Amino acid sequence: MQTNLKQHSIVYSQLYCPACVKAKAALAHLGYAVEERIIGQGGTYTKEQLMAAVPNARSVPQIFVNDLYIGGLKELREYLIEHHDYNKED
């Protein structure tokens, strides 16, 4: 497993979002610093802020790694497989 302690990620999420939890856990497991930006009720970020960052966002999570837009959980898994030999299904 490759360690990325100096690498940073941003995860736009909502409370009670299983896919968001999985995304944050995968990134943390690989040593990424995870900045969670909670949208809507219970959060400090607005949908408008999410749309400014990702104009075509229709769901959460929306994920950035080192300022590179990745996409959602599926795209994150693809990115991690390509860059870290990540093969976890959940």
Buried (B, 14 or more C-beta within 10 A) or exposed (E): EEEBEEBBBBBBBBEEBEBBBBBBEBBEEBBBEBEBBBBEEEBEBEEEBBEEBBEEBEEBBBBBBEEEEBBBBEBBBEBBEEEBEBEEEE
